[in-house]
């Protein structure tokens, strides 16, 4: 019995030891992970802080951006946007907040409506010089002012000519011996014919038998006198012009074709045009000639339209506004997208293509090759297929979300900012504060020369703003032209690294905004260009802060059809460039750049 109890005790002890060992091996693993794995989990959920304006800044803790001083914000974790790791996902609420709109890429006939401005001019082939056919002194001018209409055959002047008296005497003497010397008689008559005397006039001289010393000049054509070249009492030579006469029954309308529109305007294009002084009337014509060379000063070529001038309504030097419906040669249809869908980086053009799945909506950046512009749309040569859905509004918001998520974006083609610091298991950790600060300072230091190069650009921009605030159209166009010239003089090589990408983005936007300002006719057109110019200048200011004085970003909520518009100013006092004297103080200061 004692042996049995001992065996039972031994078995119980062994069982307890087994349970203790099992708990040590398996039980603790369910309650607590090894320190190494817990460390990896902590890294996985660690919050990353970034700057909304400078997404390359990544920190482990909140603070201020070392570039602009703004508060850092937590970087949102990008959910699973599908199979494409480069896509940026957006929730329906985010899309609504960012005013994102999409549309399907479609095809259409590549027809562009080209607006042209021009002037009415006299047909050069119908401009004549009315000359005196004999030498002498001008006795009388029957047409004595410019602009008078004359008809063919009308007596317009009389000239006293001793040479005419001598020629008539020769004719009378030759008549006496015409039977024996008919050649001499014929030669004397031919001399008078060379002076534009008709056979009837010569016969009248022979019948009268007496010479006259005054010769009447008859108009060779019908038309308007555009220039009077002599006065009574002047001596004229044979063949010297007395009047310049223009037949205005047919006129030319010479339209200016900008260099960027030359690909669209061809000989044979139909042009519909109107004249400001003839409201309600529309004229039509065909391009009969296009200049083979550009004017080196204005950078335009002339397109000639011949127009029948019924009732002489069209007068030389009248302004004309025309529209040409030009068709791009080649394919009958082309793939087109709205201009608002395309973003430029200087060298690249990109769009954001939408994809939807059960996991949500995402956008992927796609590089495209642009063809000609068709008004408010672009022809897409390659990079996009018919039927693909793209963002047509809110594209900059999508691009900003891509930058914050470290995905490929307009300014960061590769995606994913460089991150250094603590590593665990081969995964890069967020950069430390010192590393991020050095990375932020480097581009600014590299663009010191760039800041200096940008100074003239700001000077002319501020003049542009002041001219609009004063409602001075000519001064605004002059400042815009000088701003465009200052932009052309900036050497691109002074921008390196990230500053180069920023410069390419904003310089391209400035070029597009300024290129046609000198040719605009209305203040509204110039102010619209100023709005686009201001957007690019505000972007340059945020990227480089190059101006040596404090600038204020000011905002008017009523500009641009109550959509609101910004501008830069040296003064805190509001001087609205979008309304001028109509609402000079409409607006408020939104941001200060010191």
KEVOLUM-888246 format. One record per atom (N, C-alpha, C): x, y negated, z negated. Coordinates in steps of 0.2 Angstrom, whole numbers, plus 5000, padded with zeros to 4 digits. Atoms other than C-alpha are relative to their C-alpha. Layout:
N
XYZ
...
% end
This chain:
594
500450065000
500050005000
500449945000
499650065000
501449884996
500349995007
499750014994
502249925013
499549975005
500550034995
500649885022
499949924999
500050085002
500549715013
500649975003
499450034997
502349685018
499949995008
500150014993
501949715036
499549955002
500550054999
500449605036
500349934999
499750065001
501449465029
500549985005
499550014994
502749485042
499749985006
500350014994
501549485056
499749934999
500350075001
500649325048
500649955001
499450054999
502349235047
500249995007
499850014993
502749275065
499549975004
500650044996
501049215071
500149934999
500050075001
501249055062
500649965003
499450034996
503049025069
499849995007
500250014993
502349055086
499549945002
500450064999
500948935084
500449934999
499650065001
502148805077
500449985007
499650014994
503348835092
499649975006
500550024994
501848815105
499849934999
500250075001
501248655097
500649955002
499450044999
503048585098
500149995008
499950004993
503148635116
499549975004
500550034996
501448595123
499649954997
500550055004
500448495110
500349935001
499750075000
501648345109
500049975007
500050034993
501748335128
499449975002
500650034999
499948295129
499849944997
500150075004
500048155116
500549955002
499550054999
501648075121
500450025005
499649994994
502648055137
500749984998
499350025002
504548045136
500149935002
499950074999
505247875135
500249985007
499850024993
505947875153
499449995004
500650014996
504247905160
499549954998
500450055002
503347785149
500349935003
499750064997
504647655155
499849995007
500250014993
504247685173
499349985001
500750025000
502347665169
500049934998
500150075002
502647495161
500349965006
499850034994
503647445177
499449995005
500550004995
502147495187
499549954999
500550055001
500947385179
500249934998
499850065002
502047245175
499849945005
500350054996
501347075181
500649965004
499550044996
502346985195
499749935001
500350065000
502146795195
500449965006
499850044994
502346685211
499749935001
500350074998
502046515219
499650005006
500450004994
500646485230
500249965006
499750044995
501646365240
500650035003
499449974998
503246465240
500050074998
500149935002
502846645240
500650044999
499449975001
504646695241
500350004992
499950005007
504746655222
499750064997
500349945004
504446815211
500450004993
499850005007
504646805192
499650064996
500349965005
504346925178
499549974995
500450035005
503446795167
499849935003
500350074997
502446635170
500549954999
499650065000
503246465172
499949955006
500150054994
503546325185
500450035006
499749994994
504046345203
500749965000
499450045000
505946295204
500049965006
500050044994
505546215221
499649945000
500550055000
503946115219
499849984993
500250025007
503646125200
499350024999
500749985001
501846195202
500150074995
500149945004
501246325190
500050075004
500049944996
501646505195
499350044998
500649975001
500146615197
500150085001
499949935000
499946805195
499950035007
500149974993
500246905211
499550065000
500549955000
498747005215
500250075003
499849934997
498947195218
499650015006
500349994994
498547235236
499750075000
500349945000
497347375236
500150045007
499949964994
497347515249
499649985006
500450034995
496947435265
500050055006
500149954994
496947595276
500750035001
499449964999
498347685284
500649955002
499550054998
499347525290
500249974994
499850035006
500447475276
500149925001
499850074998
500747305285
499349965000
500650045000
498847255284
499949974993
500250045006
498247125271
499250014999
500749995001
496547165264
499749944997
500450065002
495247035260
499350034998
500749995002
493647055250
499549965003
500550054997
491946985257
500049934996
500050065004
492046855243
500649965002
499450044998
493846805248
499949975007
500150024993
493346795266
499549945000
500550055000
491846685262
500349944997
499750055003
492846575251
500549965005
499550024996
494246555264
499749985007
500450024994
492846525278
500350045006
499749964995
493546665288
499450025005
500449984995
492646695304
500350055005
499749954995
492946835317
499650005007
500449994994
492446865335
500450055005
499849954995
492746995349
500449975006
499650034994
494146955362
499650035006
500449984994
493246955379
500349975006
499850034994
493546915397
499549955003
500450054997
492946775407
500449985006
499650024994
493346695424
500449944998
499550055002
494946585422
499949935003
500150074997
494146415426
500149954994
499850055005
494746265417
499749935003
500250064998
493946095417
500549954998
499450055001
495345965419
499749935001
500250075000
494945785415
500649965003
499550054996
495845655426
499849934999
500150075000
496045475425
500349975006
499750034994
496345365441
499849935001
500250074997
496145205451
499850015007
500250004993
495245165467
500649955003
499550044996
496545105480
499850005007
500250014993
496345045498
500450065004
499749954996
496745185511
500649975004
499550034997
498445145517
500050005007
500149994993
498045205534
499649955004
500550044997
496745075536
500249924998
499850065002
497744925530
500449975006
499750034994
498344805545
500349934999
499850075000
499344655548
499849975006
500250044994
498544525559
500549955002
499450054998
499944435568
499849955006
500150044995
500144295580
500450035006
499649974995
500644355597
500449955004
499550054997
501444195603
500349954995
499750055005
502644075594
499649935000
500350075000
501943905589
499949984993
500250035006
501243805575
499350014998
500749995002
499643845565
499649945000
500450065000
498343715569
499450014995
500649995004
496843795560
500050074998
500249945002
496343935550
499350014998
500749995001
494543995551
499950044994
500149965006
494744115537
500649984995
499550035004
495644025523
500050024993
499949985007
495444125507
500050085000
500049935001
495744305501
499450034998
500649965001
494344425501
499449995005
500550014996
493344355515
499950065005
500149954995
492544485527
500049985007
500050024993
492944475546
499850065004
500249944995
492344575561
500549995006
499549994994
493344635576
499849955005
500250054995
493444495589
499949934998
500250065002
493044355578
500749955000
499550055000
494144195580
500249984993
499850015007
495144185564
500649944999
499550055001
496544055568
500149975007
499750034994
497243935582
500749984999
499350025000
499043905586
500249965006
499750044995
499843765596
500650035002
499449974997
501143835608
500249975006
499750024993
502243745621
500250055004
499949944996
502743915627
499450025004
500649984997
500943945631
499949955006
500150054994
500843785642
500550025005
499549994995
502443835651
499750075004
500249934996
501744015655
499449995004
500650024996
500043935661
500249975007
499750034994
501043825673
500350055005
499749954995
502043975680
499450045003
500649964997
500344065683
499749965006
500350044994
499643915693
500550005006
499550004995
501243905703
500050065004
500049944996
501244085707
499450025004
500649994996
499444085713
500149975007
499950034993
499943965727
500450045005
499649964995
501144095734
499950074999
500249935002
500244255729
500050045006
500149964994
499944295747
500750025003
499349984998
501844295751
500450034995
499649975006
502544345734
499550024995
500549975005
501144445725
500350034994
499749975006
502444525713
500149944995
499850065005
502844345706
499349994996
500650025003
500944315703
499850064995
500149955005
500744485695
500450004994
499550015005
502244455684
499849954995
500250065005
501544285677
499450024997
500649975004
499844375673
500250054995
499849955005
500744515664
500349974994
499750035006
501744395653
499449984995
500650025004
500044325647
499750064997
500349945003
499444505644
500450024994
499549985006
500944535633
499849964994
500150045006
500344395622
499250014998
500749985002
498644485620
499449965003
500650034996
497644385633
499750055004
500349954996
496344485641
499949975007
500150024993
495944485660
499549955001
500550064999
494344375657
500349944998
499750065002
495444245648
500449975005
499650024994
496644245662
499649975006
500450024994
495344225675
499749934998
500350065002
494544085665
500549945001
499550054999
496243995665
500149985007
499950014993
496344015684
499449965003
500650044998
494543945686
500149934998
499950075003
494943795675
500549965004
499450034996
496543755684
500449954996
499650055005
497143655669
500350054994
499749965006
498243725655
499849974994
500250015007
497843725637
500650014995
499449995004
499143705623
499850044993
500249965006
498043795609
499850075002
500249934999
497843975608
499650034994
500549975006
496444065598
500250074999
499949945002
496844215588
499450044998
500649965001
495544355588
500250064995
499949945005
495344485574
500150075004
500049934997
495944655580
499650054997
500449955003
494944755567
499549964995
500450035005
493544725555
500250024993
499749985007
493944725536
500049934995
500050065005
494244615521
500749975000
499450035001
495644495520
500350004993
499849995007
496744545506
500649964999
499450055001
498244425509
500049955005
499950064995
498344255518
500849984999
499250015000
500244235523
500249945002
499850064998
500244065531
499549954999
500550055001
499443895529
500049955007
500050044995
498943765542
500749955000
499450044999
500543675549
500650045000
499549955000
501643825547
500250025007
499849984993
502743875562
500150084999
500049925000
502544065566
500450025006
499649974995
503644175577
499550055003
500449954996
502944295590
500050074995
500149945004
502244445580
500049994992
500050015007
502344365563
499350014997
500749995003
500844415551
499849944998
500450065003
499544285547
499650034995
500549975005
498344395537
500250074999
500049935001
498344565529
499350024999
500849985000
496644655532
500050074998
500149935002
496044815524
499350025002
500649974998
494644915531
499850054994
500249975006
493744975515
499450055001
500649964999
492445085523
500250074997
499849945003
493445235517
500649984995
499550025005
494545215501
500350074997
499749955003
495745325491
499949994992
500050005008
495545375472
500650044998
499349975002
497245415465
499950024993
500049975006
497145525450
500750024997
499449985003
498545545437
499950084998
500049935002
498945735435
500650014995
499549995005
499945765419
500450075002
499649954998
501445885421
499750074997
500349945003
500546015410
499450035004
500649984996
499046015422
500150025007
499949994993
499946035438
499950075003
500149934998
499746225438
499350005002
500749994999
497846195439
499849965006
500350044995
497646055452
500450025007
499849994993
497846105471
499749965005
500450034995
497446035487
499450045002
500649964999
495646075491
499650004994
500450005006
495046065473
499449945001
500550055000
493345975471
500049964994
500050055006
493345825459
499449965000
500550045001
491845745452
500249944996
499750065004
492145565446
499449954999
500450065001
491245415439
500449944999
499750075000
491645225439
499749974994
500350035006
491445135423
499549945001
500550054998
490644985432
499450015004
500649984996
489445085441
499650064996
500349955004
488445175427
499550045003
500549964997
487345315432
500150035006
499949974994
488145355448
500650055000
499549954999
489245505452
500250015007
499749994994
490445525466
500450075000
499649934999
491245685473
500549995006
499550004994
492745715484
500550064999
499549945000
494145845488
500749975000
499350015000
495945835484
500350015007
499750004993
496745795501
500850005000
499350015000
498545765495
500250004993
499749995007
499645805479
500749985001
499350025000
501245715476
500550054999
499549955001
502745825478
500549994995
499550025005
503745735465
499649974994
500350045006
503345665447
500349935000
499750075002
503545485442
500450014994
499649995006
505045485431
499949974994
500250045006
504345355419
499450034997
500649985003
502545415417
499950085000
500049934999
502845605421
499350025002
500649984997
501345615431
500150005008
500050004993
500945655449
499349985002
500750034998
499545575460
499750055004
500449964996
498145675467
499549965004
500450054996
497245585481
499450035002
500649994998
495445595484
499749955005
500350054995
494645515500
499350004999
500750015001
492945445497
499749955005
500350044996
491745365509
499749944996
500250065004
491345185503
499449975002
500650034997
489545165507
499849944996
500250075003
488944985503
500649974997
499450035003
490744945498
500049994993
500150005007
490344985480
500750014997
499449995003
492045055477
500649955002
499550054999
493344915475
500750024997
499349985002
495244935474
500149974993
499850015007
495944935456
499450024995
500549985005
494245005448
500350064997
499949945004
494545135435
499550065001
500449944999
493945315438
500150054995
499949945004
493645465427
499750065003
500249954996
493545625435
500150074996
500049935003
493345815431
500150055006
499849954994
494145955442
499950074997
500149935002
493546135440
500550045003
499449974997
495146225443
500050084998
500049935002
495246415444
500750035001
499349975000
496846515440
500050055005
499949954994
497446605455
500250074997
499949935003
497546795453
499450044999
500649965002
496346905444
499449964999
500750045000
494446855444
499849994993
500250005007
494346885425
500750004996
499450005004
495646855411
499750014993
500150005007
495646895392
500149944997
499950075003
495346735382
499850014993
500250005007
495246695364
500049924998
500050075002
494846525355
500749984998
499450025003
496246415351
500150004993
500050005007
495846415333
500350074998
499849935002
496346605333
500750005000
499349994999
498146575338
500449954995
499550045003
499546515327
500750005003
499350014997
501246455333
500550004995
499450015004
502946475325
500649975004
499450034996
503946385339
500250055005
499849954995
504546545347
499450065001
500549944999
503046665344
499349974999
500750025001
501146655345
499750064997
500349955004
500146765333
499349994999
500750005002
498346815330
500050064994
500149955005
497646915315
499450055003
500549954997
496647075321
499750034994
500449985005
495247135310
499950085001
500249935000
495047325305
499550014994
500449985005
493647395295
500050074999
500049935001
493547555286
499550014993
500449995006
492547635271
500449974994
499650025005
493947565260
500049925000
500050075000
493647385265
500249975007
499850044994
494147245278
500749984999
499350025000
495947215282
500249965007
499750034995
496947105294
500750015001
499349984999
498547145303
500249945005
499750044995
499647015312
500250035006
499849984994
499847035330
500349955005
499750054995
501046945342
499850015007
500350004994
500346895358
500449955005
499750044995
500946815374
499449955003
500550054998
499946655379
500149995007
500050034993
499446605397
499849934999
500250075000
498746445402
499449984995
500550025004
497546345391
499449985004
500650024997
495746335396
499549964996
500450045004
495046195387
500150014993
500049985007
494646265370
500250074999
499849935000
495246435374
500750015003
499349984997
496946525378
499950065004
499949944997
497246655391
500550044997
499649965004
498046805383
500350055006
499749964995
499346885395
500150074997
499949935003
499747035383
500149994993
500050005008
499747085365
499350024997
500649995002
497847105364
499550045005
500549964996
496447215371
499349975000
500750025000
494647175376
499650044995
500449975005
493447215362
500350004993
499750005007
494747195348
499749944996
500350065004
494047085334
500549964996
499450045003
495146945328
499749944996
500250055004
495046805316
500049935004
500050074996
494546635324
499949944996
500050055004
494346535309
500350024993
499749985006
495246535292
500650045001
499449964999
496846605300
500549994995
499550025004
497946505289
499950034993
500149975007
497146575273
500250075000
499849934999
497346755280
500850004999
499250005000
499246715283
500349984993
499750025006
499446635266
499950064995
500149945004
498646795258
500650055002
499549964997
499946895269
500649994996
499450025003
501346795262
500150024993
500049985007
500846815244
500050074999
500049925000
500647005247
500750035002
499449984998
502347015254
500050045007
500149974994
501647075271
500349955006
499750044995
502247015288
499549945001
500450064999
501546835291
500349965006
499750054995
501846685303
500749984999
499350035001
503346625294
500550064997
499549955002
504046795288
499850065004
500249954996
503946915302
500150074997
499949935003
504747065293
499650024994
500449995006
503747045277
500450024994
499649985006
504247075259
500649964998
499450045002
505346945251
500550054996
499549975003
507047005245
500050004992
500050005007
507047065227
500650034997
499549975003
508447095216
499950014992
500149995008
508647145197
500150074998
500049935003
508347295187
499750055004
500349954996
508047455196
499950064996
500249945003
507247615191
499850055005
500249944995
507147775201
500049975007
499950034993
507747675217
499549955002
500550054999
506247555216
500249934998
499850075002
506747365217
499549974995
500450045005
506147265202
500049935002
500050074998
505647085203
500649964998
499450045002
507046955203
500049974994
499950045007
507646875187
499949935002
500150074999
507346695184
500649965004
499450034997
509146645188
500150025008
499949984993
509146745204
499549965005
500650044996
507446665210
500249935001
499850075000
508146495206
500549985005
499450014995
509746515216
499750015007
500349994993
508646585231
499649945002
500450064999
507546435230
500449945002
499650064999
508946305230
500450005006
499549994994
509946375244
499749975007
500250034994
508746325258
500049935000
500050085001
508546145251
500749975001
499350035000
510446125250
500250005008
499849994993
510646195268
499649955005
500450044995
509346065275
500149934998
499950075002
510145905268
500149965006
499950034993
510645855286
499349995003
500750004997
508845895291
499649954997
500450065003
508145775278
500249945003
499850074997
509145635285
499849995007
500350004993
508645685303
499349985000
500750015000
506845675298
499849934998
500150065003
506945495291
499649955006
500450044995
506445405308
499350025001
500649974999
505045525310
499549974995
500550025005
504245465294
499949925001
500150074999
504545285298
499549985005
500550014995
503545295314
499450024998
500649985002
502245395306
499649954996
500350055004
501945265293
499749945004
500250054995
501845135307
499450025003
500649974996
500545245316
499449994995
500550005005
499545255300
499749934999
500250075001
499545065297
499749975006
500450034994
499045025315
499350035000
500749985000
497545135314
499649974994
500450035005
497045065297
499849925002
500150064998
497144895306
499650005006
500450004994
496144955321
500349985006
499650024994
497544915333
500250065004
499949944995
497445045347
500750005003
499450014997
498944975356
500650024996
499549995005
500044975341
500150074998
500049935002
499545145336
500350055006
499749964995
499945215353
500749995001
499350025000
501645125353
500350044994
499749965005
502045205336
500050075001
500149934998
501445375342
500650025005
499549994995
502645355357
500750004997
499350015003
504145305346
500150074995
499949945004
503745455334
500150065004
499849944995
503745575349
500749995002
499350004998
505445505354
500450024995
499649995005
506145515337
500050084999
500049925001
505545705336
500450035005
499649974995
506445735353
500750004998
499350025001
508045665346
500350054994
499749965005
508145785331
500350075002
499649944998
509445925333
499750064996
500349945003
508646095329
500550034996
499549965003
510346165324
500149984992
499950025007
510246065307
499650044995
500549965004
508846185301
500250075000
499849935001
509446355295
499650034995
500349965005
508746495286
499249995000
500750025001
506946465279
499849945003
500250074997
507046285284
499950005008
500150004993
507246335302
499350025002
500649974998
505646435302
499449944999
500450065001
504746285294
500049955005
499950054995
505446165306
499750025007
500349984994
504946265321
499250005000
500750005001
503146285314
499749935001
500350075000
502846095311
500249965005
499850044994
503846025325
499650025006
500449984995
502846125337
499349974999
500650035001
501246065329
500049925002
500050074999
501845885330
500149985008
499950004992
502345905349
499350005003
500749994997
500545965353
499649944998
500450055002
499745825343
500249935003
499850074997
500745675350
500150005007
499850004993
501045725368
499549965004
500550034996
499445645375
499849934997
500250065003
499245495363
500149945004
499950064997
499945365374
499549995006
500550014994
498645405388
499350004998
500750015002
497145405377
499749935001
500350064999
495845275380
499649974994
500450025005
494845275364
500350014993
499750005007
495245245345
499850074997
500249945003
494245405341
500550065003
499549954998
495445515352
500749994996
499450015004
496945435344
500050024993
500049995007
496345455327
499950084999
500049935000
495945645330
500750035001
499349984999
497745665336
500449984993
499750025006
498345565320
499850054994
500249955005
497345695309
500550065001
499649954999
498345835317
500749994999
499350025001
499945745316
500149994992
499950005007
499645715297
500050074997
500049935003
499345895294
500750035000
499349984999
501045935301
500549964996
499550045004
501945795292
499950014992
500149985007
501145845275
500350074999
499649935000
501846025279
500749994999
499350025000
503545945282
500249984993
499950035006
503445845266
500050064995
500049945005
503046005256
500650045001
499449954999
504446105264
500649974998
499350035001
505845975263
500049944995
500050065004
505245825253
500649955002
499450044998
506445715264
500049934999
500050075000
505845545262
500349974993
499650025006
506845435250
499549964995
500550045004
505245345243
499450054998
500549965002
503745415234
499449995005
500650004995
502345465246
499450034996
500649985003
500545495242
499650035005
500449964996
499445625250
499349974998
500650035001
497745535252
499550045004
500549954997
496045615257
499449965000
500650034999
494445545264
499550055002
500549944999
492945665263
499549995006
500550024995
491945575276
500350005007
499750004994
493245585290
499950075004
500149944996
493145715304
499350035000
500749975000
491245725304
499850034993
500249985007
491145735285
500450074998
499749945002
492345885285
500649984996
499450035004
493745775277
500750005004
499350004997
495545735282
500549964996
499550025004
497145695274
500549955004
499550044997
498545565277
500649994995
499450025005
500245515269
500049925000
500050075000
500445335263
500649984994
499550035005
501845235253
499649974994
500450045005
500445145243
499550044997
500649975004
499245205230
499349975003
500750034997
497945085237
499850035006
500349974994
496845165250
499949955005
500150044994
496945095267
499950055006
500249954997
495945215277
500250005008
499950004993
496645255295
499550035004
500549974996
495145355300
499449965001
500650044999
493845215298
500249935001
499750074999
494945055298
499649954996
500450065003
493944895294
499350024998
500749985001
492244995294
500050034993
500049975007
492745085277
500750004998
499350015002
494445025272
500350044994
499849975006
494445095255
499750074998
500349935001
493645265257
500550055000
499549955001
494745395250
500250004993
499749995006
495745455235
500750035001
499349975000
497545505231
499950074997
500149935003
497645695229
500750034998
499349975001
499545725228
500549955000
499450055000
501145635224
500650045002
499349974998
502845675232
500549954998
499550055002
504245595222
500750015003
% end
